[in-house]
């Protein structure tokens, strides 16, 4: 049980940093694929920041409704697919 909890905690912390790190490493390829200027990375970074600001107050409500485990389990795969 301890190892499962440790794995969930590890995935939760890793998924928190995925949007920012994936933007930095993937943007050189992405902007060419989408045929947009390099400067669009700033706008995309602002969208990610705004999403974080909007979702942060909602986390308490979701955790109370569904429980910590379900919220964490639902969030980790979502974050992992954003960068793919």
N, CA, C and O atoms as a CHARMM CRD file, in Angstrom:
* protein
*
  336
    1    1 UNK  N      0.82700  -1.19400   0.00000 PROA 1      0.00000
    2    1 UNK  CA     0.00000   0.00000   0.00000 PROA 1      0.00000
    3    1 UNK  C      0.87400   1.26300   0.00000 PROA 1      0.00000
    4    1 UNK  O      0.56700   2.25100  -0.66700 PROA 1      0.00000
    5    2 UNK  N      1.96200   1.20200   0.76000 PROA 2      0.00000
    6    2 UNK  CA     2.85700   2.35000   0.83100 PROA 2      0.00000
    7    2 UNK  C      3.45400   2.66800  -0.53200 PROA 2      0.00000
    8    2 UNK  O      3.57600   3.83700  -0.89800 PROA 2      0.00000
    9    3 UNK  N      3.82400   1.64400  -1.28100 PROA 3      0.00000
   10    3 UNK  CA     4.43200   1.85300  -2.60000 PROA 3      0.00000
   11    3 UNK  C      3.41900   2.43900  -3.58300 PROA 3      0.00000
   12    3 UNK  O      3.78200   3.25500  -4.43000 PROA 3      0.00000
   13    4 UNK  N      2.16900   2.03400  -3.47800 PROA 4      0.00000
   14    4 UNK  CA     1.12800   2.59300  -4.34000 PROA 4      0.00000
   15    4 UNK  C      0.93400   4.07700  -4.04200 PROA 4      0.00000
   16    4 UNK  O      0.83300   4.89500  -4.95700 PROA 4      0.00000
   17    5 UNK  N      0.88300   4.41400  -2.76700 PROA 5      0.00000
   18    5 UNK  CA     0.73700   5.81700  -2.37300 PROA 5      0.00000
   19    5 UNK  C      1.93200   6.63500  -2.84400 PROA 5      0.00000
   20    5 UNK  O      1.77000   7.75400  -3.33100 PROA 5      0.00000
   21    6 UNK  N      3.11600   6.08600  -2.70100 PROA 6      0.00000
   22    6 UNK  CA     4.31500   6.77800  -3.15500 PROA 6      0.00000
   23    6 UNK  C      4.28800   7.00300  -4.67200 PROA 6      0.00000
   24    6 UNK  O      4.69600   8.06100  -5.15200 PROA 6      0.00000
   25    7 UNK  N      3.81100   6.01800  -5.41400 PROA 7      0.00000
   26    7 UNK  CA     3.70200   6.15900  -6.87600 PROA 7      0.00000
   27    7 UNK  C      2.69700   7.24400  -7.25200 PROA 7      0.00000
   28    7 UNK  O      2.94600   8.02100  -8.17400 PROA 7      0.00000
   29    8 UNK  N      1.56800   7.30800  -6.55300 PROA 8      0.00000
   30    8 UNK  CA     0.55200   8.33300  -6.83500 PROA 8      0.00000
   31    8 UNK  C      1.10400   9.72600  -6.52800 PROA 8      0.00000
   32    8 UNK  O      0.89900  10.66500  -7.29700 PROA 8      0.00000
   33    9 UNK  N      1.80100   9.85000  -5.40900 PROA 9      0.00000
   34    9 UNK  CA     2.39900  11.14300  -5.05400 PROA 9      0.00000
   35    9 UNK  C      3.43300  11.55400  -6.10300 PROA 9      0.00000
   36    9 UNK  O      3.47600  12.71100  -6.52300 PROA 9      0.00000
   37   10 UNK  N      4.25800  10.60600  -6.51800 PROA 10     0.00000
   38   10 UNK  CA     5.27100  10.88500  -7.53400 PROA 10     0.00000
   39   10 UNK  C      4.62300  11.36600  -8.82900 PROA 10     0.00000
   40   10 UNK  O      5.05600  12.36600  -9.40100 PROA 10     0.00000
   41   11 UNK  N      3.60300  10.67200  -9.29000 PROA 11     0.00000
   42   11 UNK  CA     2.91600  11.07400 -10.52500 PROA 11     0.00000
   43   11 UNK  C      2.25800  12.43300 -10.39100 PROA 11     0.00000
   44   11 UNK  O      2.25600  13.21800 -11.33900 PROA 11     0.00000
   45   12 UNK  N      1.69800  12.72100  -9.22500 PROA 12     0.00000
   46   12 UNK  CA     1.04300  14.01400  -9.01200 PROA 12     0.00000
   47   12 UNK  C      2.05100  15.15700  -9.12000 PROA 12     0.00000
   48   12 UNK  O      1.77200  16.16500  -9.77000 PROA 12     0.00000
   49   13 UNK  N      3.20700  15.01500  -8.49700 PROA 13     0.00000
   50   13 UNK  CA     4.19400  16.08400  -8.55000 PROA 13     0.00000
   51   13 UNK  C      4.80200  16.22200  -9.94300 PROA 13     0.00000
   52   13 UNK  O      5.06500  17.33800 -10.39200 PROA 13     0.00000
   53   14 UNK  N      5.02400  15.12300 -10.62100 PROA 14     0.00000
   54   14 UNK  CA     5.55900  15.19000 -11.97900 PROA 14     0.00000
   55   14 UNK  C      4.55100  15.86500 -12.90400 PROA 14     0.00000
   56   14 UNK  O      4.93100  16.68600 -13.73900 PROA 14     0.00000
   57   15 UNK  N      3.27100  15.52700 -12.76300 PROA 15     0.00000
   58   15 UNK  CA     2.26600  16.08700 -13.66700 PROA 15     0.00000
   59   15 UNK  C      2.06600  17.58100 -13.45800 PROA 15     0.00000
   60   15 UNK  O      1.60400  18.27000 -14.36800 PROA 15     0.00000
   61   16 UNK  N      2.40100  18.09500 -12.28500 PROA 16     0.00000
   62   16 UNK  CA     2.26100  19.53400 -12.05500 PROA 16     0.00000
   63   16 UNK  C      3.18600  20.34800 -12.95000 PROA 16     0.00000
   64   16 UNK  O      2.83100  21.45100 -13.36600 PROA 16     0.00000
   65   17 UNK  N      4.35600  19.82200 -13.24700 PROA 17     0.00000
   66   17 UNK  CA     5.32400  20.55600 -14.04500 PROA 17     0.00000
   67   17 UNK  C      5.29000  20.22900 -15.51900 PROA 17     0.00000
   68   17 UNK  O      6.03200  20.83600 -16.29200 PROA 17     0.00000
   69   18 UNK  N      4.46800  19.30400 -15.93600 PROA 18     0.00000
   70   18 UNK  CA     4.46700  18.89200 -17.33700 PROA 18     0.00000
   71   18 UNK  C      4.12600  19.99800 -18.33100 PROA 18     0.00000
   72   18 UNK  O      4.83800  20.13800 -19.32600 PROA 18     0.00000
   73   19 UNK  N      3.08000  20.78800 -18.12000 PROA 19     0.00000
   74   19 UNK  CA     2.75500  21.78000 -19.15100 PROA 19     0.00000
   75   19 UNK  C      3.89500  22.75300 -19.44800 PROA 19     0.00000
   76   19 UNK  O      4.17600  23.04400 -20.61100 PROA 19     0.00000
   77   20 UNK  N      4.54800  23.25100 -18.40700 PROA 20     0.00000
   78   20 UNK  CA     5.62900  24.21500 -18.60900 PROA 20     0.00000
   79   20 UNK  C      6.84700  23.57600 -19.26200 PROA 20     0.00000
   80   20 UNK  O      7.42200  24.13500 -20.19600 PROA 20     0.00000
   81   21 UNK  N      7.23600  22.41900 -18.77700 PROA 21     0.00000
   82   21 UNK  CA     8.43500  21.78800 -19.33200 PROA 21     0.00000
   83   21 UNK  C      8.20100  21.27600 -20.74800 PROA 21     0.00000
   84   21 UNK  O      9.10400  21.34100 -21.58200 PROA 21     0.00000
   85   22 UNK  N      7.01400  20.77100 -21.03000 PROA 22     0.00000
   86   22 UNK  CA     6.73600  20.29700 -22.38600 PROA 22     0.00000
   87   22 UNK  C      6.66600  21.44900 -23.37900 PROA 22     0.00000
   88   22 UNK  O      7.05100  21.30100 -24.53900 PROA 22     0.00000
   89   23 UNK  N      6.18000  22.58000 -22.92800 PROA 23     0.00000
   90   23 UNK  CA     6.15300  23.73600 -23.81900 PROA 23     0.00000
   91   23 UNK  C      7.56900  24.14300 -24.20000 PROA 23     0.00000
   92   23 UNK  O      7.84000  24.45100 -25.36000 PROA 23     0.00000
   93   24 UNK  N      8.46500  24.14300 -23.23100 PROA 24     0.00000
   94   24 UNK  CA     9.83900  24.53700 -23.50800 PROA 24     0.00000
   95   24 UNK  C     10.57400  23.57300 -24.42200 PROA 24     0.00000
   96   24 UNK  O     11.35100  23.99600 -25.27900 PROA 24     0.00000
   97   25 UNK  N     10.33800  22.29500 -24.24800 PROA 25     0.00000
   98   25 UNK  CA    11.06500  21.31300 -25.05400 PROA 25     0.00000
   99   25 UNK  C     10.37400  20.99400 -26.37300 PROA 25     0.00000
  100   25 UNK  O     11.03800  20.60700 -27.33500 PROA 25     0.00000
  101   26 UNK  N      9.07800  21.14400 -26.43700 PROA 26     0.00000
  102   26 UNK  CA     8.35300  20.76400 -27.65100 PROA 26     0.00000
  103   26 UNK  C      8.06700  21.94000 -28.58800 PROA 26     0.00000
  104   26 UNK  O      7.78900  21.72600 -29.76800 PROA 26     0.00000
  105   27 UNK  N      8.12800  23.15300 -28.09500 PROA 27     0.00000
  106   27 UNK  CA     7.74200  24.29600 -28.91700 PROA 27     0.00000
  107   27 UNK  C      8.57700  24.45700 -30.19100 PROA 27     0.00000
  108   27 UNK  O      8.01600  24.83100 -31.22100 PROA 27     0.00000
  109   28 UNK  N      9.88400  24.19500 -30.17200 PROA 28     0.00000
  110   28 UNK  CA    10.64500  24.33500 -31.41900 PROA 28     0.00000
  111   28 UNK  C     10.10500  23.46600 -32.56500 PROA 28     0.00000
  112   28 UNK  O     10.22000  23.84100 -33.73200 PROA 28     0.00000
  113   29 UNK  N      9.53100  22.33800 -32.24200 PROA 29     0.00000
  114   29 UNK  CA     8.92200  21.49700 -33.27300 PROA 29     0.00000
  115   29 UNK  C      7.47300  21.89200 -33.53100 PROA 29     0.00000
  116   29 UNK  O      7.00900  21.86700 -34.67000 PROA 29     0.00000
  117   30 UNK  N      6.76700  22.25400 -32.47100 PROA 30     0.00000
  118   30 UNK  CA     5.33500  22.54900 -32.60000 PROA 30     0.00000
  119   30 UNK  C      5.06100  23.77400 -33.46300 PROA 30     0.00000
  120   30 UNK  O      4.16100  23.75000 -34.30300 PROA 30     0.00000
  121   31 UNK  N      5.83000  24.84400 -33.26600 PROA 31     0.00000
  122   31 UNK  CA     5.50900  26.06200 -34.00600 PROA 31     0.00000
  123   31 UNK  C      5.69200  25.86700 -35.51400 PROA 31     0.00000
  124   31 UNK  O      4.99100  26.49100 -36.31100 PROA 31     0.00000
  125   32 UNK  N      6.62700  25.00800 -35.90100 PROA 32     0.00000
  126   32 UNK  CA     6.80100  24.72600 -37.32700 PROA 32     0.00000
  127   32 UNK  C      5.63700  23.90700 -37.87100 PROA 32     0.00000
  128   32 UNK  O      5.17400  24.13900 -38.98800 PROA 32     0.00000
  129   33 UNK  N      5.16700  22.94700 -37.07700 PROA 33     0.00000
  130   33 UNK  CA     4.04400  22.10800 -37.50300 PROA 33     0.00000
  131   33 UNK  C      2.76600  22.93000 -37.65800 PROA 33     0.00000
  132   33 UNK  O      1.97800  22.69400 -38.57300 PROA 33     0.00000
  133   34 UNK  N      2.56500  23.90200 -36.75700 PROA 34     0.00000
  134   34 UNK  CA     1.35500  24.72600 -36.80100 PROA 34     0.00000
  135   34 UNK  C      1.50800  25.96700 -37.67500 PROA 34     0.00000
  136   34 UNK  O      0.54700  26.71400 -37.85900 PROA 34     0.00000
  137   35 UNK  N      2.69200  26.19200 -38.21100 PROA 35     0.00000
  138   35 UNK  CA     2.98100  27.35500 -39.05800 PROA 35     0.00000
  139   35 UNK  C      2.62800  28.66900 -38.35500 PROA 35     0.00000
  140   35 UNK  O      1.93900  29.51900 -38.91900 PROA 35     0.00000
  141   36 UNK  N      3.10400  28.82200 -37.13400 PROA 36     0.00000
  142   36 UNK  CA     2.88100  30.04600 -36.36700 PROA 36     0.00000
  143   36 UNK  C      4.23400  30.60700 -35.94700 PROA 36     0.00000
  144   36 UNK  O      5.21900  29.86900 -35.93400 PROA 36     0.00000
  145   37 UNK  N      4.31100  31.89600 -35.60300 PROA 37     0.00000
  146   37 UNK  CA     5.57200  32.48500 -35.15800 PROA 37     0.00000
  147   37 UNK  C      6.03000  31.90600 -33.81500 PROA 37     0.00000
  148   37 UNK  O      5.22200  31.39600 -33.03900 PROA 37     0.00000
  149   38 UNK  N      7.31900  31.99200 -33.55700 PROA 38     0.00000
  150   38 UNK  CA     7.88600  31.51700 -32.29500 PROA 38     0.00000
  151   38 UNK  C      7.29500  32.28300 -31.12300 PROA 38     0.00000
  152   38 UNK  O      7.16900  31.73700 -30.02700 PROA 38     0.00000
  153   39 UNK  N      6.93300  33.53600 -31.33900 PROA 39     0.00000
  154   39 UNK  CA     6.42200  34.37800 -30.25900 PROA 39     0.00000
  155   39 UNK  C      5.08400  33.89300 -29.69400 PROA 39     0.00000
  156   39 UNK  O      4.68000  34.34200 -28.62100 PROA 39     0.00000
  157   40 UNK  N      4.39900  33.00400 -30.37700 PROA 40     0.00000
  158   40 UNK  CA     3.14000  32.46300 -29.85900 PROA 40     0.00000
  159   40 UNK  C      3.35700  31.63600 -28.58900 PROA 40     0.00000
  160   40 UNK  O      2.40200  31.36800 -27.86000 PROA 40     0.00000
  161   41 UNK  N      4.59200  31.23200 -28.31900 PROA 41     0.00000
  162   41 UNK  CA     4.89100  30.47600 -27.09900 PROA 41     0.00000
  163   41 UNK  C      4.52800  31.29900 -25.85900 PROA 41     0.00000
  164   41 UNK  O      4.08900  30.74300 -24.85200 PROA 41     0.00000
  165   42 UNK  N      4.70700  32.60600 -25.93000 PROA 42     0.00000
  166   42 UNK  CA     4.33900  33.46400 -24.80300 PROA 42     0.00000
  167   42 UNK  C      2.85000  33.43700 -24.53700 PROA 42     0.00000
  168   42 UNK  O      2.41900  33.34600 -23.38700 PROA 42     0.00000
  169   43 UNK  N      2.06100  33.51700 -25.59700 PROA 43     0.00000
  170   43 UNK  CA     0.60500  33.44400 -25.44200 PROA 43     0.00000
  171   43 UNK  C      0.15300  32.10000 -24.90400 PROA 43     0.00000
  172   43 UNK  O     -0.73900  32.01800 -24.06000 PROA 43     0.00000
  173   44 UNK  N      0.77800  31.05600 -25.40200 PROA 44     0.00000
  174   44 UNK  CA     0.44200  29.72000 -24.92400 PROA 44     0.00000
  175   44 UNK  C      0.81800  29.56400 -23.45600 PROA 44     0.00000
  176   44 UNK  O      0.08800  28.93400 -22.69100 PROA 44     0.00000
  177   45 UNK  N      1.94500  30.12800 -23.06400 PROA 45     0.00000
  178   45 UNK  CA     2.35100  30.08700 -21.66400 PROA 45     0.00000
  179   45 UNK  C      1.36600  30.85500 -20.78600 PROA 45     0.00000
  180   45 UNK  O      1.08100  30.43500 -19.66500 PROA 45     0.00000
  181   46 UNK  N      0.84900  31.96500 -21.28000 PROA 46     0.00000
  182   46 UNK  CA    -0.14900  32.72900 -20.52600 PROA 46     0.00000
  183   46 UNK  C     -1.45900  31.95900 -20.39000 PROA 46     0.00000
  184   46 UNK  O     -2.11700  32.03800 -19.35300 PROA 46     0.00000
  185   47 UNK  N     -1.84000  31.22000 -21.41900 PROA 47     0.00000
  186   47 UNK  CA    -3.05100  30.39400 -21.34700 PROA 47     0.00000
  187   47 UNK  C     -2.87800  29.30400 -20.28700 PROA 47     0.00000
  188   47 UNK  O     -3.79900  29.02900 -19.51800 PROA 47     0.00000
  189   48 UNK  N     -1.70300  28.68900 -20.25000 PROA 48     0.00000
  190   48 UNK  CA    -1.42600  27.67400 -19.23700 PROA 48     0.00000
  191   48 UNK  C     -1.49200  28.29100 -17.84000 PROA 48     0.00000
  192   48 UNK  O     -2.06600  27.70100 -16.92500 PROA 48     0.00000
  193   49 UNK  N     -0.90100  29.48300 -17.67600 PROA 49     0.00000
  194   49 UNK  CA    -0.92600  30.15400 -16.37600 PROA 49     0.00000
  195   49 UNK  C     -2.35300  30.52600 -15.97300 PROA 49     0.00000
  196   49 UNK  O     -2.72900  30.37000 -14.81100 PROA 49     0.00000
  197   50 UNK  N     -3.14200  31.01300 -16.92000 PROA 50     0.00000
  198   50 UNK  CA    -4.53300  31.36900 -16.62100 PROA 50     0.00000
  199   50 UNK  C     -5.33500  30.13300 -16.23200 PROA 50     0.00000
  200   50 UNK  O     -6.15500  30.18600 -15.31600 PROA 50     0.00000
  201   51 UNK  N     -5.10400  29.03200 -16.92000 PROA 51     0.00000
  202   51 UNK  CA    -5.79000  27.79300 -16.57200 PROA 51     0.00000
  203   51 UNK  C     -5.43800  27.33300 -15.16700 PROA 51     0.00000
  204   51 UNK  O     -6.29200  26.82500 -14.43900 PROA 51     0.00000
  205   52 UNK  N     -4.18100  27.51200 -14.78900 PROA 52     0.00000
  206   52 UNK  CA    -3.76500  27.15300 -13.43600 PROA 52     0.00000
  207   52 UNK  C     -4.44200  28.04600 -12.40700 PROA 52     0.00000
  208   52 UNK  O     -4.89200  27.57100 -11.36500 PROA 52     0.00000
  209   53 UNK  N     -4.51200  29.33200 -12.69900 PROA 53     0.00000
  210   53 UNK  CA    -5.14400  30.27900 -11.77100 PROA 53     0.00000
  211   53 UNK  C     -6.63600  29.98600 -11.63600 PROA 53     0.00000
  212   53 UNK  O     -7.18200  30.06800 -10.53600 PROA 53     0.00000
  213   54 UNK  N     -7.28700  29.65100 -12.71700 PROA 54     0.00000
  214   54 UNK  CA    -8.72900  29.36100 -12.67800 PROA 54     0.00000
  215   54 UNK  C     -9.00200  28.03200 -11.97600 PROA 54     0.00000
  216   54 UNK  O     -9.95600  27.91500 -11.20700 PROA 54     0.00000
  217   55 UNK  N     -8.16000  27.03200 -12.24400 PROA 55     0.00000
  218   55 UNK  CA    -8.43000  25.71000 -11.67400 PROA 55     0.00000
  219   55 UNK  C     -8.04100  25.57500 -10.21200 PROA 55     0.00000
  220   55 UNK  O     -8.58600  24.72400  -9.50900 PROA 55     0.00000
  221   56 UNK  N     -7.11200  26.39300  -9.73800 PROA 56     0.00000
  222   56 UNK  CA    -6.65800  26.26900  -8.35500 PROA 56     0.00000
  223   56 UNK  C     -7.78300  26.45400  -7.33400 PROA 56     0.00000
  224   56 UNK  O     -7.88600  25.63800  -6.41900 PROA 56     0.00000
  225   57 UNK  N     -8.62500  27.47500  -7.43800 PROA 57     0.00000
  226   57 UNK  CA    -9.71500  27.60200  -6.46000 PROA 57     0.00000
  227   57 UNK  C    -10.73300  26.45400  -6.54200 PROA 57     0.00000
  228   57 UNK  O    -11.42700  26.16600  -5.56700 PROA 57     0.00000
  229   58 UNK  N    -10.81600  25.81300  -7.69200 PROA 58     0.00000
  230   58 UNK  CA   -11.77700  24.72200  -7.85000 PROA 58     0.00000
  231   58 UNK  C    -11.29000  23.41600  -7.23100 PROA 58     0.00000
  232   58 UNK  O    -12.09000  22.51200  -6.98700 PROA 58     0.00000
  233   59 UNK  N     -9.98500  23.30700  -6.97500 PROA 59     0.00000
  234   59 UNK  CA    -9.43900  22.04500  -6.48500 PROA 59     0.00000
  235   59 UNK  C     -9.99800  21.67200  -5.11600 PROA 59     0.00000
  236   59 UNK  O    -10.21400  20.49100  -4.84500 PROA 59     0.00000
  237   60 UNK  N    -10.23200  22.63900  -4.26300 PROA 60     0.00000
  238   60 UNK  CA   -10.79200  22.34600  -2.94000 PROA 60     0.00000
  239   60 UNK  C    -12.19600  21.75900  -3.07000 PROA 60     0.00000
  240   60 UNK  O    -12.53200  20.78300  -2.39900 PROA 60     0.00000
  241   61 UNK  N    -12.99900  22.34700  -3.92100 PROA 61     0.00000
  242   61 UNK  CA   -14.36600  21.86200  -4.11800 PROA 61     0.00000
  243   61 UNK  C    -14.36600  20.45500  -4.69700 PROA 61     0.00000
  244   61 UNK  O    -15.13400  19.60000  -4.25700 PROA 61     0.00000
  245   62 UNK  N    -13.50900  20.21100  -5.68100 PROA 62     0.00000
  246   62 UNK  CA   -13.43600  18.88500  -6.29400 PROA 62     0.00000
  247   62 UNK  C    -12.91800  17.83800  -5.31300 PROA 62     0.00000
  248   62 UNK  O    -13.40900  16.71000  -5.29300 PROA 62     0.00000
  249   63 UNK  N    -11.93600  18.20200  -4.50800 PROA 63     0.00000
  250   63 UNK  CA   -11.38400  17.26200  -3.53400 PROA 63     0.00000
  251   63 UNK  C    -12.42300  16.89000  -2.48400 PROA 63     0.00000
  252   63 UNK  O    -12.50500  15.73300  -2.07100 PROA 63     0.00000
  253   64 UNK  N    -13.21000  17.86100  -2.05600 PROA 64     0.00000
  254   64 UNK  CA   -14.27100  17.56400  -1.09000 PROA 64     0.00000
  255   64 UNK  C    -15.35000  16.68400  -1.70600 PROA 64     0.00000
  256   64 UNK  O    -15.91300  15.82900  -1.02300 PROA 64     0.00000
  257   65 UNK  N    -15.64600  16.88300  -2.98600 PROA 65     0.00000
  258   65 UNK  CA   -16.70600  16.10800  -3.64300 PROA 65     0.00000
  259   65 UNK  C    -16.27700  14.68700  -3.97500 PROA 65     0.00000
  260   65 UNK  O    -17.02800  13.74200  -3.73100 PROA 65     0.00000
  261   66 UNK  N    -15.07500  14.52300  -4.53000 PROA 66     0.00000
  262   66 UNK  CA   -14.66300  13.22600  -5.05700 PROA 66     0.00000
  263   66 UNK  C    -13.58000  12.52100  -4.25200 PROA 66     0.00000
  264   66 UNK  O    -13.40700  11.31000  -4.39200 PROA 66     0.00000
  265   67 UNK  N    -12.85800  13.23700  -3.42400 PROA 67     0.00000
  266   67 UNK  CA   -11.76200  12.64100  -2.66200 PROA 67     0.00000
  267   67 UNK  C    -10.42900  12.87800  -3.35100 PROA 67     0.00000
  268   67 UNK  O    -10.36300  13.06800  -4.56500 PROA 67     0.00000
  269   68 UNK  N     -9.38000  12.86200  -2.56300 PROA 68     0.00000
  270   68 UNK  CA    -8.04300  13.17200  -3.06900 PROA 68     0.00000
  271   68 UNK  C     -7.56700  12.17000  -4.10900 PROA 68     0.00000
  272   68 UNK  O     -7.01200  12.56300  -5.13600 PROA 68     0.00000
  273   69 UNK  N     -7.77300  10.90200  -3.86300 PROA 69     0.00000
  274   69 UNK  CA    -7.28700   9.86300  -4.78300 PROA 69     0.00000
  275   69 UNK  C     -7.89400   9.96200  -6.16300 PROA 69     0.00000
  276   69 UNK  O     -7.18900   9.84400  -7.16500 PROA 69     0.00000
  277   70 UNK  N     -9.20300  10.17700  -6.22600 PROA 70     0.00000
  278   70 UNK  CA    -9.87100  10.25500  -7.53000 PROA 70     0.00000
  279   70 UNK  C     -9.47300  11.51400  -8.29900 PROA 70     0.00000
  280   70 UNK  O     -9.30100  11.47500  -9.51700 PROA 70     0.00000
  281   71 UNK  N     -9.33100  12.61900  -7.59000 PROA 71     0.00000
  282   71 UNK  CA    -8.92700  13.86400  -8.25000 PROA 71     0.00000
  283   71 UNK  C     -7.50900  13.73500  -8.80300 PROA 71     0.00000
  284   71 UNK  O     -7.24100  14.14400  -9.93300 PROA 71     0.00000
  285   72 UNK  N     -6.60400  13.16600  -8.00700 PROA 72     0.00000
  286   72 UNK  CA    -5.22600  12.98000  -8.45300 PROA 72     0.00000
  287   72 UNK  C     -5.15500  12.02000  -9.62600 PROA 72     0.00000
  288   72 UNK  O     -4.43800  12.27200 -10.59500 PROA 72     0.00000
  289   73 UNK  N     -5.89000  10.92400  -9.54600 PROA 73     0.00000
  290   73 UNK  CA    -5.88400   9.93600 -10.63000 PROA 73     0.00000
  291   73 UNK  C     -6.45200  10.51200 -11.92200 PROA 73     0.00000
  292   73 UNK  O     -5.97600  10.17800 -13.00700 PROA 73     0.00000
  293   74 UNK  N     -7.44900  11.36000 -11.82000 PROA 74     0.00000
  294   74 UNK  CA    -8.03900  11.96400 -13.01800 PROA 74     0.00000
  295   74 UNK  C     -7.13800  13.04500 -13.60000 PROA 74     0.00000
  296   74 UNK  O     -7.12700  13.24500 -14.81400 PROA 74     0.00000
  297   75 UNK  N     -6.39600  13.73300 -12.77200 PROA 75     0.00000
  298   75 UNK  CA    -5.56200  14.84400 -13.23300 PROA 75     0.00000
  299   75 UNK  C     -4.29200  14.37400 -13.91700 PROA 75     0.00000
  300   75 UNK  O     -3.88500  14.95800 -14.92200 PROA 75     0.00000
  301   76 UNK  N     -3.66600  13.34600 -13.40300 PROA 76     0.00000
  302   76 UNK  CA    -2.36400  12.90700 -13.94700 PROA 76     0.00000
  303   76 UNK  C     -2.43400  12.47100 -15.40700 PROA 76     0.00000
  304   76 UNK  O     -1.62200  12.94500 -16.20100 PROA 76     0.00000
  305   77 UNK  N     -3.35800  11.59400 -15.80800 PROA 77     0.00000
  306   77 UNK  CA    -3.41200  11.22100 -17.22200 PROA 77     0.00000
  307   77 UNK  C     -3.77900  12.40100 -18.12200 PROA 77     0.00000
  308   77 UNK  O     -3.32900  12.47700 -19.26500 PROA 77     0.00000
  309   78 UNK  N     -4.59200  13.31400 -17.60700 PROA 78     0.00000
  310   78 UNK  CA    -4.97100  14.48000 -18.40700 PROA 78     0.00000
  311   78 UNK  C     -3.74800  15.32400 -18.71100 PROA 78     0.00000
  312   78 UNK  O     -3.56100  15.75900 -19.84700 PROA 78     0.00000
  313   79 UNK  N     -2.92200  15.55700 -17.72000 PROA 79     0.00000
  314   79 UNK  CA    -1.72000  16.35100 -17.93400 PROA 79     0.00000
  315   79 UNK  C     -0.73500  15.65800 -18.85500 PROA 79     0.00000
  316   79 UNK  O     -0.05900  16.31300 -19.64700 PROA 79     0.00000
  317   80 UNK  N     -0.64800  14.35200 -18.76100 PROA 80     0.00000
  318   80 UNK  CA     0.29200  13.61000 -19.58500 PROA 80     0.00000
  319   80 UNK  C     -0.09500  13.65600 -21.05800 PROA 80     0.00000
  320   80 UNK  O      0.78300  13.63300 -21.92200 PROA 80     0.00000
  321   81 UNK  N     -1.38800  13.72100 -21.36300 PROA 81     0.00000
  322   81 UNK  CA    -1.82000  13.72500 -22.75600 PROA 81     0.00000
  323   81 UNK  C     -1.74900  15.10900 -23.37900 PROA 81     0.00000
  324   81 UNK  O     -1.81500  15.23300 -24.60100 PROA 81     0.00000
  325   82 UNK  N     -1.61500  16.16300 -22.55700 PROA 82     0.00000
  326   82 UNK  CA    -1.54000  17.51600 -23.10000 PROA 82     0.00000
  327   82 UNK  C     -0.31200  17.66700 -23.98300 PROA 82     0.00000
  328   82 UNK  O     -0.37600  18.31100 -25.03000 PROA 82     0.00000
  329   83 UNK  N      0.79400  17.08500 -23.57600 PROA 83     0.00000
  330   83 UNK  CA     2.03900  17.23700 -24.31600 PROA 83     0.00000
  331   83 UNK  C      2.19000  16.32300 -25.51600 PROA 83     0.00000
  332   83 UNK  O      3.13400  16.47900 -26.29100 PROA 83     0.00000
  333   84 UNK  N      1.29200  15.38200 -25.68800 PROA 84     0.00000
  334   84 UNK  CA     1.43600  14.42400 -26.79800 PROA 84     0.00000
  335   84 UNK  C      0.84800  14.95300 -28.07500 PROA 84     0.00000
  336   84 UNK  O      0.88600  14.27200 -29.10000 PROA 84     0.00000
